[in-house]
Amino acid sequence: MKKTLTLSENEFIGVIKRIAEQVNLNDYSQEDFFDVFFQVFRSWIGEKLGDEYKKYPMSLLLKKYGQEFAEDKGLVHRGHRDQFDSSYYSLEHYGKELVKKSFYTLPQLYQQQSFTEKYKKVIPHFVEMLELPSFINLTFEEREPNRVTVKFNTNFEEWMKYPERKSIDEYNTLTKLKKIFTDFGGVDFGNPAHGEVQMDYSSSKDFSTDEWVKKELNKVIKKAIRGLGGSENLHSIRFKPSNRGGRIELVFKDRYRFGYKEKRDFVSQAQEVVSNLGYGPNLSVDNV
């Protein structure tokens, strides 16, 4: 049976605030929640004892009135505890509970204008300053204002066929990009609650690699390598991608019947096959 819950305007606003605060709690630190707890507790104990409470150490007030305060505010204790305790972790927990229950509104400096809208004209120029190789394309995703994810879209096949040796270092590239935005755009990076921009990265390299393995490695390259003389000594052909490129690993059946020189020559021939298929130095062939 469905029930209809009727809320007053103030109650409805409180629910909305509570939801908003819950979404952004991760933007705040332990010190912020300590401050929440002590501000609400001081207000509560002041109403209860008047200015008399100022005569007592805080540790005594928490010891004597902490449990009553928690019960009065309907606070849930941390973990499996059923009594109030004033450890650092518990005070942080109680501070979060007070925010969730709308006893306190956290101060914040969130910017309403989105980062990508504000800098849409200069983003292409700043990305160009990175001088990235053609197989890397950056896109900017911003689901909430000033929480930006830079997506590294890698064309894996183009990378493997690139004529120069190039590695992909998303972290250092993002660091350089942030410096460009700071130096030329005046952007402060950090916590959105502090009025700053949070910028992280994600990579689509794994998906691009999987597609290449299915279409090119398994159907073309492996077939060409197994067409070489001596391939009957091959046990398997593996592939190991990394930020430095791709490595085709040849596993041989018997290390005694197929000696070091034969393996070395076969690997050299396999590398030549790969090169003839149009691949560059970012795709290597090795014996494991």
N, C-alpha and C positions, 0 to 999 in steps of 0.2 A: 504494500500500500504506500503510495507516494504521499509525502508530507510537504506542505508549503510553509516556508519560513519567512516571516515578515520582519524586515529590519528597518530601523529608523534611519534617517539621513546620516546622522552622526555615526551610527553603527556601520552603515554601508561604507562610509569614507574610511573608517577604521580598518575594515577588511581590505579595502583597496591598498591602503598604506602598508598594511602588514604584508600583503603579497609582494608589493614593490620592494620592501625592505628585505624580504627573504631572498629575492632574486639577486640582490647585490651584497649580501652579507660577506661574501668572499673577498670583497674589495677592502674590508676593514681588518685591522690587526688586533692582537690580543690586548694591547694598550687601550684601544678604542672601547672594547667591551668591559675592561676594568673601569674605565671612566663612566660608562653607562651604569654599571652596577652601583658604584659609590654615589653617583649623583641621585639615583632613584632611592637608594637606601638612606642617604642623609635626609632627603626630603621626607621620607616616611618616618624615620626615627625622630625628626624634628617635630612632626605633627603629633607624634605619640608622647614625647617627653618635653617638648619645648626646648628652650636654649640650654636646659639642664644637660642634654646629651653631649654638649661641647666640653664638659668637665671630664668625660671618660675617654680612655684610649679606644681607638677603633676596634682593636682586637677583642676588647671586653664586650663592646656593643655587639659585635658579630657573634661572639660566643653565647651571649645572653639572649639576643633577639633575632639571630639569623634564621632559626627554624620558623619562628612566628612570621617573620617577613616573607619567607618563601611560601608559607601556607596562605598568607593574606593575598599574595600576588598570583597564587596558583602556579608556581614554578615547578617544573619537573626536574628532579635531581639527576645528576650526571651518572651514566652507566647504571649499575645495579644498586646504587645508594638509595636509602630511604630516609636519610637525615641530611640536614644542611651541613656543609663543610666549606671552609674558607681557603682551600688550596687555590693556587693560581689557575689551574685548569678548570676548577669548579666555578670560580668567580667569572672567568671568561664565558663559561657555559651559561651561567645565570644572566650575564649581560646580554647574550644572544636571545635568551628566553624573554627577557624584558622587552627587547626590540620586537620580537615576533608577536608579543601580546600587546603591542602598541602602547606600552608604558613610557616609551622613549623613542624619539625620532632622531636618527643619526644625522649629523650635519654632513653636507655633501656639496661638491662643486661640479657636478655633472654638467657637461656641455650639451645643449640640445641640438646644435648643428652638427651634422655628421662630418667625419674627417674626409671621406671620399667626395662629398659635395663641396666642401670648402676648398679642397686642393685639386679638384678635377682637372683644372687647366694645366697645372704644373706636374702632375703625376707622370705623364708620358715623358716629359723632359728629364725629370729626376731619375726615372728608370733607365733612360738612354745614357745617362752619365755613368751607369754601372758598367757599360760596355760588355754586356752579356753575349755569349755566343748565340747563334741563330736558333739553336735547338731548345733554348730555354725561353719561355714566355711567362711573364708575371701578371697575375690578375689580383685585384683587391676585393675582398669580401667583408662587408660590415653589416652584421645583423642587428647590432645595437650601436648607437652613436659612440664613436671613439673606441670601439673594440674591433680592431682590424686584423684580419688574417690575410697574409700575403701568400698566395698559392703559386708554387713553383710547378708549372706545367712543362714537362720534359717530353720532347719527341725522341723516344729511345733509339729508334732506327737511325734518325738523322744524327744523333750523338755518336752512335757506333760507326757511322760513315764519315764523321767529321775528319778532315785531313790533319788536324793538329791534336796533340794530346791535351785533353781538358777534363778536369774533375769538377764535380758539383759540390759546392759547400754552401748549403742553405743558410747555416748559422752566420758565417762570416759575411755572406752577401746581404743578409738582413741587417747586420750590424753596420755595414757600409751605407745601406739605404737609409737607415735611421739617422746616421751622421749627416747625410745629404739633406734630409728633411729638417734637421736641427740647424745646420749651418746656413741653408738657403731659404728655409721656410719658417724658421723660428719655432719649430714644434718641440714641445716638452713631452717626453715619453715616460710612462709610468702608470700610475693608478687613475682610472677614470673618475673615481670619487674625489680625487685631488685636483680635478680639472685637467688631467693629463691624458695622453693617448696610449692605450695598450695595443701593442703590435706584436703578433706572433706569425709563424709560418706553418704551412702544410705542404706536402709534396704529393704529386700524382704520378711520380716516377714508377711506383710499384705496378700500377694499372697498365701504364705504357709498356713496361717490361714484360708483363704477362702476355699482352697482345703480340709483342714481337716474338716471344718464345714460341707461341702457338703457330704463328703464321710463317716465320722465317727460320728460326733455329731448328724446330722439329721437322719441318717439311722441306727445307732447302739445304741448310748448312750441314745437318747431320747426314743427310743423304749423300751430299758431295764428299764428305770425309770418309764415309763408309765405302765410297767408290774407289778409294786409293788402294794400291797394292800393300798388303800387310794388314789390312783392316780386320782380317779374321782373328787377329790377336787382340782386338779391342773388346773389352768387357762392357763398357758403357761410356756415354758422353754426357757429362754434366755441365751445368751452367751456374756460375756464381756472379751475380751483379753486386756492385758496390758504388760508392760515390766517386770512385776513380775510373769507373767504366765497367766492362763486362769481361769475364774470363771463362773460356771454354776449357773444361778440364777433361782430359782423356785418361780413362782408367783401363789398364791393360790386364789381360788374363793371367799371364805367368811371367814373372820378372826374370826367371832363369832361362826360359826358352826364347824370350824376346829381350835381348840384352840392352844395355844402356845406349850404345851407338844406334841400334835399330830404332829404339824409342825416340831418341833425339832427332833422327832423320825423319821419322814419321810425323813428329810434332812440327818440324820445319815445313814439311809438305802440307800439313793441315793448315798451318798459318798462311801459306801461299794460296791455298784454296780460298780461305776466308778473304784474303786481300783481293783476289781475282773477282770475288763476288761484290767488290766495291766497298769493303769495310776498311777502316783506318786503324790507327794505333790505339784507339780506345777499346778495341775488342782483341784480346790476346788469346792464344792457345797454349796450354801448359800440360805437362804430364804430372799426375798426382799418384 
